[in-house]
Amino acid sequence: AAGGHTVVDSALQEDAAAALFAWLSRSTFWWDARHGYLGTYLDWWDHPAVLRLAEELQAALPRTLGRLRVAEAWAYLYDNAPTPPGDGGDLGPGAQGIPLHADSANVSVNIWLTPDEFNGDMTTGGLNIFNSRPPSDWSPQRQNQRPDLAAEIIASASNISIPYKFNRMVLFESKLFHRSSDHHFFSRGAIGRRINLTILFVA
């Protein structure tokens, strides 16, 4: 994987991606309220489709995932952008996503599940990955919850920005600092907000 990451478009069968989106959009287990998004985790739902997906990924990518196991999985449901796209094409400010952090795993897999029709700007809304890792003496809490300290480390690091796309999967080295890009998703109701599914694999 170039730069510690791989991008796979049309990662799931269309009906499978749509079913995951429908299940998450209509679920009521978004119990972890954060600034700008809601979270839910594997031990709260233990959905067989997610575990089956992890198994199929391991079978399809034996060199990358075959010797690893699932450590955690979660989904995040994001707030709308502050304003809907204007008639003149003015998007206004984007909504913020997950701040800068690193995951406590070997490989992170992100899959974006909200259809593109709800995305006001297809050049944004994805993931920024930096070619920089936390110091070896950082605790998992520090690498995951101190974006201010992480920002000092990545100041001179190269990075790649991967735009959002429905049913796009991004696999990357978990220890690389990364953050969600600002996004322009806007929905008048509950269906259509930005949703990502993440699976962490560890040795």
Disulfide bonds with the S-S distance in Angstrom:
none
